[in-house]
Amino acid sequence: MSSNTITVLLVDDEDEFTSTLGERLEIRGYTAVTASDGEAGIQCIINRDIDIAVLDLMMPGMNGLETLKQIKNIKPTLPVILLTGHGSTKEGMEGMRLGALDYLMKPLDINELIKRITQAVQHK
Amino acid sequence: MKNSPNDKSFFMGRVTASVAHELQNVLAIIRETAGLMQDFMMMGDACQDFENRLSTGLASIKNQVSRGVGLTQGLNRFAHTADHLHCPIDIRDILDRLVLLTERMARNKGFSLSLAPGASHTINHDPVAFQTLCFLCLEALEQTLPSGQALVITPESPGKGARIGFACPGLPMDSAPLIRTWPNWNDLAEACCQYGVELSLTDTCPGICLGFP
């Protein structure tokens, strides 16, 4: 699967973060879809053909781990990468126990994210 | 062994961790925006409307730097409130800062947080205990009342001391009994007793009132 056929869903309440990261992914040939909270992210997964989801752990309303659980109920094979702004890895590890493929710390390195996206979609 | 929620160091840690998390978001936006500007430069002529996009990126970085500066200044002043065990407290100033530093925590639980307008006044108290009790009241409301509400802090000066109200004016009074079901209500009551603070429920809308001597 080449980058221009991969649709990445970015879910974070920091809209400026998702829009900028989305634009950077699009420059690199990906299709980026953004959502401001867990509920909107779930709707995107139901209504769009999403290949991979990138979720922030700390969001208003449904947080990242709750969103992950719902995603795994709706689309168990969808790869999910978690983003965490916490210094500790505890929540990221908890996310992986719940089925997330991986977690990355904020601020993130786009090349690292792309590496994880590529690996995830290849294994799909 | 976990610290009790009414422990002052536990409260300082909670607030600091939350602000550190928010600062990571600020840095993440700055990093992505700078990266995007670099991407535009690498694109050369293929980047349309380069100057406008560059200018938008610079404005975004400036905004995030201002946001970060506000948070670090607030955090620094917050940290220094632990310098004295008992000192004059400017109620409006300390509550303003508490709103700035805990607004995101409230938002994550589905509440907006604000300080009602009014004149400032000073009381003598333990500043960290003051903030811990205020924070516990906010937590009690955020964890027991239906989310999607505006949470308003109203300081009043009844001559001597201060009364601080924490309430959801948008909710009917029948939600008020929920507040006492908060699992840490007894801890809050105990901490109020320890610091000589009167704890009661507000009578016009669901909320809590703290009466400082």
Interface residues (C-beta under 8 A of the other chain):
Chain A: E14 E16 F17 T20 L21 E23 R24 I27 M58 M59 P60 G61 N63 G85 H86 G87 M105 K106 P107 L108 I110
Chain B: A17 A20 H21 E22 Q24 N25 L27 A28 I29 I30 R31 E32 T33 G35 L36 D39 M43 S60 Q64 R107 N108 K109 G110 S147
